[in-house]
């Protein structure tokens, strides 16, 4: 009986992991992100503005 228990524990753990992976997956994926390059350009512009030496200082 002890051998069957040692075989049952990994089987139950594997079954639980597969059920969890199936339940947490996206069943209805959304459309692909088409704004990737626009977002990257916006990020680079923001970094350029924040890294300039002449910043607006409060008086």
Secondary structure, 3 states (H helix, E strand, C coil): CHHHHHHHHHHHHHHHHHHHHHHHCCCCCCCCCCCHHHHHHHHHHHHHHHCCCCCCCCC
